[in-house]
Amino acid sequence: MGDVQADSATATARLKALFAWGCHGGVRMGGGTVSALAAGAVDAATGTAVAVVKAASGP
């Protein structure tokens, strides 16, 4: 059970990092706060979709 919790914590940290990276990119593009948050959300959603596809495809 500990491995599942560790994997979940790692996935959460990576998702937060993707969101932060997207927000930072949005700010650098000069789109404002809403655009930065949207960019962060798109990056997080893309990362989640990639992880789901990888998990579904198996080892």
PDB file of N, CA, C, O and CB in Angstrom:
ATOM      1  N   MET A   1       0.820  -1.198   0.000  1.00  0.00           N
ATOM      2  CA  MET A   1       0.000   0.000   0.000  1.00  0.00           C
ATOM      3  C   MET A   1       0.860   1.256   0.000  1.00  0.00           C
ATOM      4  O   MET A   1       0.452   2.282  -0.544  1.00  0.00           O
ATOM      5  CB  MET A   1      -0.931   0.001   1.200  1.00  0.00           C
ATOM      6  N   GLY A   2       2.042   1.190   0.601  1.00  0.00           N
ATOM      7  CA  GLY A   2       2.924   2.346   0.648  1.00  0.00           C
ATOM      8  C   GLY A   2       3.402   2.765  -0.723  1.00  0.00           C
ATOM      9  O   GLY A   2       3.576   3.954  -0.991  1.00  0.00           O
ATOM     10  N   ASP A   3       3.620   1.780  -1.605  1.00  0.00           N
ATOM     11  CA  ASP A   3       4.070   2.099  -2.960  1.00  0.00           C
ATOM     12  C   ASP A   3       3.016   2.886  -3.725  1.00  0.00           C
ATOM     13  O   ASP A   3       3.342   3.789  -4.495  1.00  0.00           O
ATOM     14  CB  ASP A   3       4.417   0.823  -3.718  1.00  0.00           C
ATOM     15  N   VAL A   4       1.746   2.537  -3.509  1.00  0.00           N
ATOM     16  CA  VAL A   4       0.662   3.244  -4.186  1.00  0.00           C
ATOM     17  C   VAL A   4       0.606   4.694  -3.707  1.00  0.00           C
ATOM     18  O   VAL A   4       0.405   5.610  -4.503  1.00  0.00           O
ATOM     19  CB  VAL A   4      -0.692   2.538  -3.936  1.00  0.00           C
ATOM     20  N   GLN A   5       0.783   4.890  -2.417  1.00  0.00           N
ATOM     21  CA  GLN A   5       0.760   6.249  -1.877  1.00  0.00           C
ATOM     22  C   GLN A   5       1.952   7.054  -2.389  1.00  0.00           C
ATOM     23  O   GLN A   5       1.817   8.237  -2.702  1.00  0.00           O
ATOM     24  CB  GLN A   5       0.761   6.218  -0.340  1.00  0.00           C
ATOM     25  N   ALA A   6       3.108   6.420  -2.474  1.00  0.00           N
ATOM     26  CA  ALA A   6       4.296   7.106  -2.978  1.00  0.00           C
ATOM     27  C   ALA A   6       4.115   7.458  -4.453  1.00  0.00           C
ATOM     28  O   ALA A   6       4.468   8.558  -4.879  1.00  0.00           O
ATOM     29  CB  ALA A   6       5.557   6.231  -2.782  1.00  0.00           C
ATOM     30  N   ASP A   7       3.568   6.529  -5.230  1.00  0.00           N
ATOM     31  CA  ASP A   7       3.316   6.799  -6.645  1.00  0.00           C
ATOM     32  C   ASP A   7       2.312   7.927  -6.814  1.00  0.00           C
ATOM     33  O   ASP A   7       2.456   8.773  -7.697  1.00  0.00           O
ATOM     34  CB  ASP A   7       2.812   5.540  -7.350  1.00  0.00           C
ATOM     35  N   SER A   8       1.296   7.934  -5.964  1.00  0.00           N
ATOM     36  CA  SER A   8       0.279   8.984  -6.027  1.00  0.00           C
ATOM     37  C   SER A   8       0.883  10.345  -5.682  1.00  0.00           C
ATOM     38  O   SER A   8       0.579  11.350  -6.324  1.00  0.00           O
ATOM     39  CB  SER A   8      -0.888   8.663  -5.074  1.00  0.00           C
ATOM     40  N   ALA A   9       1.733  10.365  -4.671  1.00  0.00           N
ATOM     41  CA  ALA A   9       2.377  11.620  -4.279  1.00  0.00           C
ATOM     42  C   ALA A   9       3.304  12.119  -5.382  1.00  0.00           C
ATOM     43  O   ALA A   9       3.373  13.321  -5.642  1.00  0.00           O
ATOM     44  CB  ALA A   9       3.163  11.436  -2.969  1.00  0.00           C
ATOM     45  N   THR A  10       4.010  11.208  -6.024  1.00  0.00           N
ATOM     46  CA  THR A  10       4.897  11.584  -7.125  1.00  0.00           C
ATOM     47  C   THR A  10       4.091  12.129  -8.293  1.00  0.00           C
ATOM     48  O   THR A  10       4.457  13.145  -8.884  1.00  0.00           O
ATOM     49  CB  THR A  10       5.742  10.382  -7.578  1.00  0.00           C
ATOM     50  N   ALA A  11       3.003  11.461  -8.625  1.00  0.00           N
ATOM     51  CA  ALA A  11       2.153  11.919  -9.725  1.00  0.00           C
ATOM     52  C   ALA A  11       1.571  13.291  -9.424  1.00  0.00           C
ATOM     53  O   ALA A  11       1.501  14.143 -10.310  1.00  0.00           O
ATOM     54  CB  ALA A  11       1.024  10.915  -9.988  1.00  0.00           C
ATOM     55  N   THR A  12       1.159  13.512  -8.193  1.00  0.00           N
ATOM     56  CA  THR A  12       0.604  14.809  -7.803  1.00  0.00           C
ATOM     57  C   THR A  12       1.654  15.905  -7.933  1.00  0.00           C
ATOM     58  O   THR A  12       1.368  16.992  -8.434  1.00  0.00           O
ATOM     59  CB  THR A  12       0.069  14.757  -6.364  1.00  0.00           C
ATOM     60  N   ALA A  13       2.864  15.616  -7.482  1.00  0.00           N
ATOM     61  CA  ALA A  13       3.944  16.606  -7.570  1.00  0.00           C
ATOM     62  C   ALA A  13       4.265  16.933  -9.026  1.00  0.00           C
ATOM     63  O   ALA A  13       4.501  18.092  -9.369  1.00  0.00           O
ATOM     64  CB  ALA A  13       5.207  16.091  -6.853  1.00  0.00           C
ATOM     65  N   ARG A  14       4.271  15.915  -9.874  1.00  0.00           N
ATOM     66  CA  ARG A  14       4.556  16.154 -11.294  1.00  0.00           C
ATOM     67  C   ARG A  14       3.441  16.942 -11.957  1.00  0.00           C
ATOM     68  O   ARG A  14       3.699  17.793 -12.809  1.00  0.00           O
ATOM     69  CB  ARG A  14       4.761  14.831 -12.027  1.00  0.00           C
ATOM     70  N   LEU A  15       2.203  16.662 -11.571  1.00  0.00           N
ATOM     71  CA  LEU A  15       1.070  17.395 -12.130  1.00  0.00           C
ATOM     72  C   LEU A  15       1.135  18.868 -11.723  1.00  0.00           C
ATOM     73  O   LEU A  15       0.881  19.755 -12.537  1.00  0.00           O
ATOM     74  CB  LEU A  15      -0.262  16.768 -11.668  1.00  0.00           C
ATOM     75  N   LYS A  16       1.477  19.118 -10.463  1.00  0.00           N
ATOM     76  CA  LYS A  16       1.629  20.497 -10.005  1.00  0.00           C
ATOM     77  C   LYS A  16       2.748  21.210 -10.753  1.00  0.00           C
ATOM     78  O   LYS A  16       2.629  22.389 -11.088  1.00  0.00           O
ATOM     79  CB  LYS A  16       1.903  20.530  -8.503  1.00  0.00           C
ATOM     80  N   ALA A  17       3.840  20.486 -11.014  1.00  0.00           N
ATOM     81  CA  ALA A  17       4.957  21.077 -11.751  1.00  0.00           C
ATOM     82  C   ALA A  17       4.549  21.414 -13.179  1.00  0.00           C
ATOM     83  O   ALA A  17       4.931  22.463 -13.698  1.00  0.00           O
ATOM     84  CB  ALA A  17       6.159  20.125 -11.758  1.00  0.00           C
ATOM     85  N   LEU A  18       3.774  20.536 -13.824  1.00  0.00           N
ATOM     86  CA  LEU A  18       3.290  20.828 -15.179  1.00  0.00           C
ATOM     87  C   LEU A  18       2.397  22.064 -15.183  1.00  0.00           C
ATOM     88  O   LEU A  18       2.505  22.915 -16.065  1.00  0.00           O
ATOM     89  CB  LEU A  18       2.523  19.621 -15.749  1.00  0.00           C
ATOM     90  N   PHE A  19       1.520  22.153 -14.194  1.00  0.00           N
ATOM     91  CA  PHE A  19       0.639  23.309 -14.099  1.00  0.00           C
ATOM     92  C   PHE A  19       1.453  24.593 -13.913  1.00  0.00           C
ATOM     93  O   PHE A  19       1.198  25.601 -14.572  1.00  0.00           O
ATOM     94  CB  PHE A  19      -0.357  23.131 -12.938  1.00  0.00           C
ATOM     95  N   ALA A  20       2.430  24.543 -13.012  1.00  0.00           N
ATOM     96  CA  ALA A  20       3.267  25.722 -12.755  1.00  0.00           C
ATOM     97  C   ALA A  20       4.053  26.112 -13.998  1.00  0.00           C
ATOM     98  O   ALA A  20       4.196  27.296 -14.303  1.00  0.00           O
ATOM     99  CB  ALA A  20       4.231  25.456 -11.586  1.00  0.00           C
ATOM    100  N   TRP A  21       4.564  25.115 -14.717  1.00  0.00           N
ATOM    101  CA  TRP A  21       5.321  25.385 -15.941  1.00  0.00           C
ATOM    102  C   TRP A  21       4.422  26.051 -16.977  1.00  0.00           C
ATOM    103  O   TRP A  21       4.838  26.998 -17.644  1.00  0.00           O
ATOM    104  CB  TRP A  21       5.924  24.080 -16.511  1.00  0.00           C
ATOM    105  N   GLY A  22       3.202  25.564 -17.112  1.00  0.00           N
ATOM    106  CA  GLY A  22       2.257  26.168 -18.045  1.00  0.00           C
ATOM    107  C   GLY A  22       1.895  27.592 -17.662  1.00  0.00           C
ATOM    108  O   GLY A  22       1.802  28.469 -18.521  1.00  0.00           O
ATOM    109  N   CYS A  23       1.694  27.819 -16.379  1.00  0.00           N
ATOM    110  CA  CYS A  23       1.389  29.176 -15.910  1.00  0.00           C
ATOM    111  C   CYS A  23       2.559  30.115 -16.181  1.00  0.00           C
ATOM    112  O   CYS A  23       2.371  31.249 -16.621  1.00  0.00           O
ATOM    113  CB  CYS A  23       1.055  29.167 -14.406  1.00  0.00           C
ATOM    114  N   HIS A  24       3.743  29.639 -15.918  1.00  0.00           N
ATOM    115  CA  HIS A  24       4.934  30.464 -16.159  1.00  0.00           C
ATOM    116  C   HIS A  24       5.044  30.803 -17.648  1.00  0.00           C
ATOM    117  O   HIS A  24       5.340  31.942 -18.010  1.00  0.00           O
ATOM    118  CB  HIS A  24       6.220  29.731 -15.673  1.00  0.00           C
ATOM    119  N   GLY A  25       4.810  29.828 -18.492  1.00  0.00           N
ATOM    120  CA  GLY A  25       4.837  30.074 -19.932  1.00  0.00           C
ATOM    121  C   GLY A  25       3.770  31.065 -20.352  1.00  0.00           C
ATOM    122  O   GLY A  25       4.016  31.921 -21.201  1.00  0.00           O
ATOM    123  N   GLY A  26       2.587  30.957 -19.765  1.00  0.00           N
ATOM    124  CA  GLY A  26       1.508  31.892 -20.070  1.00  0.00           C
ATOM    125  C   GLY A  26       1.844  33.318 -19.664  1.00  0.00           C
ATOM    126  O   GLY A  26       1.523  34.266 -20.379  1.00  0.00           O
ATOM    127  N   VAL A  27       2.481  33.465 -18.528  1.00  0.00           N
ATOM    128  CA  VAL A  27       2.892  34.793 -18.066  1.00  0.00           C
ATOM    129  C   VAL A  27       3.960  35.367 -18.994  1.00  0.00           C
ATOM    130  O   VAL A  27       3.924  36.550 -19.332  1.00  0.00           O
ATOM    131  CB  VAL A  27       3.422  34.727 -16.612  1.00  0.00           C
ATOM    132  N   ARG A  28       4.902  34.534 -19.402  1.00  0.00           N
ATOM    133  CA  ARG A  28       5.980  35.002 -20.283  1.00  0.00           C
ATOM    134  C   ARG A  28       5.464  35.406 -21.656  1.00  0.00           C
ATOM    135  O   ARG A  28       6.049  36.264 -22.317  1.00  0.00           O
ATOM    136  CB  ARG A  28       7.038  33.922 -20.435  1.00  0.00           C
ATOM    137  N   MET A  29       4.355  34.781 -22.090  1.00  0.00           N
ATOM    138  CA  MET A  29       3.780  35.162 -23.382  1.00  0.00           C
ATOM    139  C   MET A  29       3.023  36.480 -23.284  1.00  0.00           C
ATOM    140  O   MET A  29       2.653  37.060 -24.305  1.00  0.00           O
ATOM    141  CB  MET A  29       2.849  34.062 -23.895  1.00  0.00           C
ATOM    142  N   GLY A  30       2.789  36.957 -22.065  1.00  0.00           N
ATOM    143  CA  GLY A  30       2.144  38.250 -21.877  1.00  0.00           C
ATOM    144  C   GLY A  30       0.635  38.215 -21.998  1.00  0.00           C
ATOM    145  O   GLY A  30       0.011  39.240 -22.271  1.00  0.00           O
ATOM    146  N   GLY A  31       0.045  37.060 -21.799  1.00  0.00           N
ATOM    147  CA  GLY A  31      -1.400  36.941 -21.964  1.00  0.00           C
ATOM    148  C   GLY A  31      -2.214  37.332 -20.753  1.00  0.00           C
ATOM    149  O   GLY A  31      -3.439  37.410 -20.849  1.00  0.00           O
ATOM    150  N   GLY A  32      -1.595  37.579 -19.632  1.00  0.00           N
ATOM    151  CA  GLY A  32      -2.318  37.931 -18.421  1.00  0.00           C
ATOM    152  C   GLY A  32      -2.608  36.712 -17.560  1.00  0.00           C
ATOM    153  O   GLY A  32      -2.241  35.587 -17.898  1.00  0.00           O
ATOM    154  N   THR A  33      -3.266  36.957 -16.456  1.00  0.00           N
ATOM    155  CA  THR A  33      -3.514  35.919 -15.473  1.00  0.00           C
ATOM    156  C   THR A  33      -4.420  34.817 -16.000  1.00  0.00           C
ATOM    157  O   THR A  33      -4.134  33.636 -15.803  1.00  0.00           O
ATOM    158  CB  THR A  33      -4.115  36.521 -14.241  1.00  0.00           C
ATOM    159  N   VAL A  34      -5.490  35.180 -16.657  1.00  0.00           N
ATOM    160  CA  VAL A  34      -6.440  34.173 -17.148  1.00  0.00           C
ATOM    161  C   VAL A  34      -5.786  33.277 -18.189  1.00  0.00           C
ATOM    162  O   VAL A  34      -5.968  32.060 -18.165  1.00  0.00           O
ATOM    163  CB  VAL A  34      -7.689  34.849 -17.744  1.00  0.00           C
ATOM    164  N   SER A  35      -5.036  33.864 -19.089  1.00  0.00           N
ATOM    165  CA  SER A  35      -4.345  33.080 -20.108  1.00  0.00           C
ATOM    166  C   SER A  35      -3.293  32.166 -19.483  1.00  0.00           C
ATOM    167  O   SER A  35      -3.117  31.027 -19.916  1.00  0.00           O
ATOM    168  CB  SER A  35      -3.693  34.004 -21.137  1.00  0.00           C
ATOM    169  N   ALA A  36      -2.601  32.666 -18.469  1.00  0.00           N
ATOM    170  CA  ALA A  36      -1.594  31.854 -17.795  1.00  0.00           C
ATOM    171  C   ALA A  36      -2.249  30.663 -17.098  1.00  0.00           C
ATOM    172  O   ALA A  36      -1.735  29.546 -17.165  1.00  0.00           O
ATOM    173  CB  ALA A  36      -0.805  32.704 -16.780  1.00  0.00           C
ATOM    174  N   LEU A  37      -3.366  30.893 -16.436  1.00  0.00           N
ATOM    175  CA  LEU A  37      -4.064  29.788 -15.767  1.00  0.00           C
ATOM    176  C   LEU A  37      -4.601  28.786 -16.782  1.00  0.00           C
ATOM    177  O   LEU A  37      -4.579  27.579 -16.540  1.00  0.00           O
ATOM    178  CB  LEU A  37      -5.214  30.325 -14.899  1.00  0.00           C
ATOM    179  N   ALA A  38      -5.076  29.279 -17.905  1.00  0.00           N
ATOM    180  CA  ALA A  38      -5.568  28.382 -18.956  1.00  0.00           C
ATOM    181  C   ALA A  38      -4.424  27.537 -19.514  1.00  0.00           C
ATOM    182  O   ALA A  38      -4.584  26.337 -19.737  1.00  0.00           O
ATOM    183  CB  ALA A  38      -6.240  29.192 -20.091  1.00  0.00           C
ATOM    184  N   ALA A  39      -3.280  28.161 -19.736  1.00  0.00           N
ATOM    185  CA  ALA A  39      -2.121  27.420 -20.235  1.00  0.00           C
ATOM    186  C   ALA A  39      -1.685  26.361 -19.234  1.00  0.00           C
ATOM    187  O   ALA A  39      -1.325  25.249 -19.622  1.00  0.00           O
ATOM    188  CB  ALA A  39      -0.959  28.373 -20.532  1.00  0.00           C
ATOM    189  N   GLY A  40      -1.715  26.696 -17.956  1.00  0.00           N
ATOM    190  CA  GLY A  40      -1.376  25.719 -16.915  1.00  0.00           C
ATOM    191  C   GLY A  40      -2.358  24.562 -16.898  1.00  0.00           C
ATOM    192  O   GLY A  40      -1.960  23.406 -16.751  1.00  0.00           O
ATOM    193  N   ALA A  41      -3.629  24.866 -17.046  1.00  0.00           N
ATOM    194  CA  ALA A  41      -4.647  23.811 -17.054  1.00  0.00           C
ATOM    195  C   ALA A  41      -4.491  22.899 -18.262  1.00  0.00           C
ATOM    196  O   ALA A  41      -4.647  21.683 -18.150  1.00  0.00           O
ATOM    197  CB  ALA A  41      -6.048  24.423 -17.043  1.00  0.00           C
ATOM    198  N   VAL A  42      -4.183  23.485 -19.420  1.00  0.00           N
ATOM    199  CA  VAL A  42      -3.977  22.676 -20.631  1.00  0.00           C
ATOM    200  C   VAL A  42      -2.761  21.776 -20.465  1.00  0.00           C
ATOM    201  O   VAL A  42      -2.811  20.604 -20.836  1.00  0.00           O
ATOM    202  CB  VAL A  42      -3.803  23.581 -21.873  1.00  0.00           C
ATOM    203  N   ASP A  43      -1.676  22.297 -19.919  1.00  0.00           N
ATOM    204  CA  ASP A  43      -0.486  21.474 -19.702  1.00  0.00           C
ATOM    205  C   ASP A  43      -0.772  20.339 -18.720  1.00  0.00           C
ATOM    206  O   ASP A  43      -0.341  19.207 -18.940  1.00  0.00           O
ATOM    207  CB  ASP A  43       0.672  22.338 -19.186  1.00  0.00           C
ATOM    208  N   ALA A  44      -1.488  20.631 -17.649  1.00  0.00           N
ATOM    209  CA  ALA A  44      -1.821  19.594 -16.668  1.00  0.00           C
ATOM    210  C   ALA A  44      -2.738  18.537 -17.281  1.00  0.00           C
ATOM    211  O   ALA A  44      -2.567  17.345 -17.025  1.00  0.00           O
ATOM    212  CB  ALA A  44      -2.487  20.218 -15.430  1.00  0.00           C
ATOM    213  N   ALA A  45      -3.702  18.961 -18.081  1.00  0.00           N
ATOM    214  CA  ALA A  45      -4.611  18.009 -18.721  1.00  0.00           C
ATOM    215  C   ALA A  45      -3.867  17.135 -19.722  1.00  0.00           C
ATOM    216  O   ALA A  45      -4.122  15.934 -19.812  1.00  0.00           O
ATOM    217  CB  ALA A  45      -5.758  18.749 -19.419  1.00  0.00           C
ATOM    218  N   THR A  46      -2.953  17.730 -20.469  1.00  0.00           N
ATOM    219  CA  THR A  46      -2.162  16.963 -21.431  1.00  0.00           C
ATOM    220  C   THR A  46      -1.293  15.936 -20.712  1.00  0.00           C
ATOM    221  O   THR A  46      -1.199  14.786 -21.141  1.00  0.00           O
ATOM    222  CB  THR A  46      -1.286  17.900 -22.281  1.00  0.00           C
ATOM    223  N   GLY A  47      -0.666  16.348 -19.633  1.00  0.00           N
ATOM    224  CA  GLY A  47       0.154  15.420 -18.851  1.00  0.00           C
ATOM    225  C   GLY A  47      -0.659  14.283 -18.277  1.00  0.00           C
ATOM    226  O   GLY A  47      -0.204  13.139 -18.258  1.00  0.00           O
ATOM    227  N   THR A  48      -1.855  14.584 -17.811  1.00  0.00           N
ATOM    228  CA  THR A  48      -2.739  13.546 -17.272  1.00  0.00           C
ATOM    229  C   THR A  48      -3.151  12.574 -18.367  1.00  0.00           C
ATOM    230  O   THR A  48      -3.168  11.362 -18.150  1.00  0.00           O
ATOM    231  CB  THR A  48      -3.985  14.175 -16.625  1.00  0.00           C
ATOM    232  N   ALA A  49      -3.481  13.094 -19.534  1.00  0.00           N
ATOM    233  CA  ALA A  49      -3.880  12.229 -20.652  1.00  0.00           C
ATOM    234  C   ALA A  49      -2.736  11.309 -21.064  1.00  0.00           C
ATOM    235  O   ALA A  49      -2.963  10.131 -21.341  1.00  0.00           O
ATOM    236  CB  ALA A  49      -4.334  13.075 -21.855  1.00  0.00           C
ATOM    237  N   VAL A  50      -1.531  11.820 -21.107  1.00  0.00           N
ATOM    238  CA  VAL A  50      -0.362  10.997 -21.454  1.00  0.00           C
ATOM    239  C   VAL A  50      -0.171   9.903 -20.417  1.00  0.00           C
ATOM    240  O   VAL A  50       0.090   8.754 -20.776  1.00  0.00           O
ATOM    241  CB  VAL A  50       0.917  11.866 -21.558  1.00  0.00           C
ATOM    242  N   ALA A  51      -0.295  10.239 -19.135  1.00  0.00           N
ATOM    243  CA  ALA A  51      -0.128   9.242 -18.081  1.00  0.00           C
ATOM    244  C   ALA A  51      -1.193   8.157 -18.156  1.00  0.00           C
ATOM    245  O   ALA A  51      -0.902   6.982 -17.932  1.00  0.00           O
ATOM    246  CB  ALA A  51      -0.167   9.909 -16.717  1.00  0.00           C
ATOM    247  N   VAL A  52      -2.414   8.542 -18.467  1.00  0.00           N
ATOM    248  CA  VAL A  52      -3.495   7.552 -18.575  1.00  0.00           C
ATOM    249  C   VAL A  52      -3.250   6.607 -19.746  1.00  0.00           C
ATOM    250  O   VAL A  52      -3.462   5.400 -19.627  1.00  0.00           O
ATOM    251  CB  VAL A  52      -4.857   8.255 -18.740  1.00  0.00           C
ATOM    252  N   VAL A  53      -2.810   7.145 -20.865  1.00  0.00           N
ATOM    253  CA  VAL A  53      -2.521   6.298 -22.030  1.00  0.00           C
ATOM    254  C   VAL A  53      -1.356   5.347 -21.719  1.00  0.00           C
ATOM    255  O   VAL A  53      -1.405   4.169 -22.073  1.00  0.00           O
ATOM    256  CB  VAL A  53      -2.189   7.173 -23.275  1.00  0.00           C
ATOM    257  N   LYS A  54      -0.339   5.847 -21.075  1.00  0.00           N
ATOM    258  CA  LYS A  54       0.798   4.997 -20.716  1.00  0.00           C
ATOM    259  C   LYS A  54       0.378   3.886 -19.759  1.00  0.00           C
ATOM    260  O   LYS A  54       0.804   2.740 -19.904  1.00  0.00           O
ATOM    261  CB  LYS A  54       1.912   5.836 -20.086  1.00  0.00           C
ATOM    262  N   ALA A  55      -0.461   4.229 -18.780  1.00  0.00           N
ATOM    263  CA  ALA A  55      -0.924   3.231 -17.821  1.00  0.00           C
ATOM    264  C   ALA A  55      -1.829   2.185 -18.486  1.00  0.00           C
ATOM    265  O   ALA A  55      -1.788   1.004 -18.142  1.00  0.00           O
ATOM    266  CB  ALA A  55      -1.669   3.915 -16.671  1.00  0.00           C
ATOM    267  N   ALA A  56      -2.633   2.633 -19.428  1.00  0.00           N
ATOM    268  CA  ALA A  56      -3.540   1.708 -20.104  1.00  0.00           C
ATOM    269  C   ALA A  56      -2.817   0.773 -21.056  1.00  0.00           C
ATOM    270  O   ALA A  56      -3.282  -0.339 -21.305  1.00  0.00           O
ATOM    271  CB  ALA A  56      -4.589   2.476 -20.856  1.00  0.00           C
ATOM    272  N   SER A  57      -1.679   1.212 -21.593  1.00  0.00           N
ATOM    273  CA  SER A  57      -0.960   0.387 -22.556  1.00  0.00           C
ATOM    274  C   SER A  57      -0.183  -0.739 -21.884  1.00  0.00           C
ATOM    275  O   SER A  57       0.225  -1.692 -22.548  1.00  0.00           O
ATOM    276  CB  SER A  57      -0.016   1.244 -23.368  1.00  0.00           C
ATOM    277  N   GLY A  58       0.024  -0.637 -20.578  1.00  0.00           N
ATOM    278  CA  GLY A  58       0.730  -1.699 -19.849  1.00  0.00           C
ATOM    279  C   GLY A  58       2.230  -1.527 -19.906  1.00  0.00           C
ATOM    280  O   GLY A  58       2.745  -0.520 -20.393  1.00  0.00           O
ATOM    281  N   PRO A  59       2.929  -2.548 -19.390  1.00  0.00           N
ATOM    282  CA  PRO A  59       4.404  -2.457 -19.308  1.00  0.00           C
ATOM    283  C   PRO A  59       5.104  -2.524 -20.628  1.00  0.00           C
ATOM    284  O   PRO A  59       6.332  -2.458 -20.680  1.00  0.00           O
ATOM    285  CB  PRO A  59       4.931  -3.536 -18.453  1.00  0.00           C
TER     286      PRO A  59
END
